Amino acid sequence: MPAILLQNGLLATFTEHDDPLSIPEARQVDLLIEGDRITAVADPNSVQPPEGALIIDCADKWIAPGFVDTHRHVWMSLSPHQEDWTLAEYMAKAPFTTTALTTADDIYVGQLAGCLQALNGGITTLVDHFHAANSPAHIEKAIQATVESGVRSMLCLSRQSTPTSISPFRFDNEPNVSKMQMEMLRTLAEKDHGRLCPDGRVTLGLAYDVQGYNPDEDKRVLSLVRELGITPITMHYVGGPQGASTGYKVRQWSDAGLLQGDCIFSHGSGLGHRNPDLKEWQLLKDSGASIAATPEDELGMGHGDPIVYECVRRGVKVGLGIDCALVVSTEMFPAMHFVLQTERGRIHRELSSRGKGIAYNNIRAASAFRLATLGGAEAAHVSSKIGSLEVGKLADIVIYDAASINLGGCSDPFRGITLHATGADVETVIVNGEIVKKDGKLVRKEWKEVAKQLKRHQKLLGEKLAGIDLEEQYKAAMPILRLAVE
Ligand SMILES: [Zn+2]
């Protein structure tokens, strides 16, 4: 790969030295990429490009770290019509039903589309909770599509079963599925130390939502996975009426002796519900485990209010994510809007209930930018490698068109990227030193072709689903989900 010099652009990045609630100063720089890393960040027009380097003129451009999506089911770009579902409804109709009907070829297309959607909006790293590990072929196709897309991904294979039977509905933790998934995890981990492609952009993680079903099995799986160096380990933690079956997970992992600094709890909503277990905050902080919040769908599906800024105040690692691209936006921008304005709204509401107003918004827009970049890298336990633009870090970079319709009137990139940008303003995306979006267009794949395939596989899946009464599935799943509805 040739070296790349980003010349004279306005750099927006947090570093570990900046307070999460501060506003760092954007500055005009040259940024040099050699191989997969950033090798120089210096005054504008001061860096001599190596011979053969590609020079990108960044006047009127903003240079920022790629977003880190800490919780996404990437393959679910395949599965439409989820926009109005609650969490329990989603569980019953999607992971408990649709997932079991997918073929490995469906997964390839959904996964490829999901990775490209992320890249197009400037998300360069994914923590992918892959809960369609139905067969070795499903797993292999998911890896293939992810590697082909060019995104950086921690592909977390799930160790859990799909339903034993769709009709009548039965769900169990099947031994033969467990055996297959454990064999795949071992094989993939041992092949190249968990690197799923030669340049290490895609690595192996574990998704584990069956903790508590069988404590001996939990111990066996988790100790083997940690022995094999598989990281991170991610699991859902919701609690409350919509997510009763996944409540108090931090406490449960700790009590079982499984809680460590490689864990990522998705949502953590239980910490904001009635009757929270307040000891869990301390357990999170002491262990170094993190929260992956997905504010847009948490608000819409009934998880509860995002607990993100409470994590920031308490010094618990926290990042943002999308969860499912056909429930909410494919992009990180709405996640930043929702988390920021929900917190501001909460503060305003609390004060006004006491007859008070507020003179200044102390939660600044830049704080949401940090959550989506360096905060995400911290939450994914990889902030020594990505999340900020500094010499020695991997070159995962987004270049924004600062003269665009959305951004042309805005001079501060932290505020502009948080509240005004969209994927249309993401002009260039670089992952691991490779340009994967250029002049507003994806480089490795032709999106229109992928979209055609996506529609074809959605139709095939829809034909299978047509024979199933999803409302009956929902009713049958309610006892498993421990859902109490009105
Ligand atoms: Zn999820």
Residues whose N, C-alpha, C, O or C-beta is under 5 A from the ligand:
A	BS01	ZN	D323
